[in-house]
Amino acid sequence: MGTVTVTIGVGDPQEHRFEDVEVTVDTGSTFTSVPRELLHRLGVPIERSAQSELADGSVAPVDVGRTTIRLEGREFPTPVIFAEAGEPSLLGVIALEDALLAVDPVSGRLIPVNVLRL
């Protein structure tokens, strides 16, 4: 399976306006990460700072907020990391799970998750 990219809409706190951003689906990332500049332009506030383990094993401080995203016809709130210039935009597993989507390893596309009711 190659790299999976999708376009998401990132919303302002009032959910009145959204801006599209292309992100790489990263099932190894917990949170979604989008450019700091975009989040500031939309007025998304920083709620906290945290330590984040990067793919190379190093740890770096990150700012975390909450915003609404649109993905595959669904709209929902999700935590988001304020990515610095040059850092990739990523769609993390929390957003995937909230959207009830998964990556199909054969096709490399997002597919609906079957939800089991007990």
N, C-alpha and C positions, 0 to 999 in steps of 0.2 A: 504494500500500500504506500502510495506517495503522500505528499503534503496535501492536506485538505484545507481549502480556504473558503470562507463564506463572507458575505456582506451582512453586517448588523447595523441597525439603527440605534444610536445612543441618544437618550433623551435628557432634557433639562429636568430640574426637580419638579416642575409643575406638569410635566409630560405634554407641553404644548408644542415643542419643536424637537425634532430629531435630526441628527446628522449621520449619514452613512459612513462606515469605515470598514475596510476589508481586514479581516482577521484570520490568523491561522488557527485552526482547531487543534488544541494541545491537551490531550487527555492526561498529560503529566502535570498540568498546571491546575491548581485549585481555583484561583480567581481569574476573571477576565481582566485583561490589561489593555488599556487604550491610551493614546497620547495625552499627557498632562495638559497641553495647550488646548486640545479639544474639550476636555472636561472643564477647564477654567472658562472657556468661551461659553459653554452651556450653563455655567454657574453651579456646577456640582461641587458641594463642599467636601473638604477633607474631614473625615470623622475620626481617624486615628492613624498613628504610624505603627509599623510592625517590622519585624525582621523576616526576610524572605530568602529561602534557599534557592539559589540559581541552578541552572542545569549543570554547571561545572562543579557544583558542590560548595561554592563560596556563599557567604551570607551578606545581604545588603539591606539597608533600610528602605522601606517603601511607604508611600502614603496610600491610604485606603479610604474610599468613599462608597456611596451607594447610589445607583442610578437605575433607570428603567431602560431595558433594551428590547428591541424588536428583532425576532429571529424566526424565520420560517412561518410567518403568519401568527406568531405568538408574541405577547408583550408581557413583561414581568420585571420586577425589581431584582437586582443582583449586586453583590459586592464588586467593586472594580478597583484595580490598581492604577495609580497615576504613573504611566510610563514616561520615562525621560526621552529626550530626543535621541533617535537612533536605536531605541529598544523596539523589539517587535510588538505588534498588536496581536493579542492572543485571546482565544475563547476558551475559558477553563471549564472544568467538569461541573462546578456548581451551576453555571448557566445552562450547560447541556442537560443536566438532570432536571432543573426547573422547567425547561422547555419540553421535557419528556422526549429527548432525542439522544441518539447514540451514533457513533461512527460505524458504518458497515465496513469491516476490514477487507471485504472482497471488492466492493465497488468504490470505496473511499468516499462515499456520500453520507450525509446525515439521514438517518431513518428514524421513524417513530419507535418509541419503546413501548412494548406491551406491558401494561400495568396489571398485575395480578391482584385481584380483590379476594380477601379471605373472609 
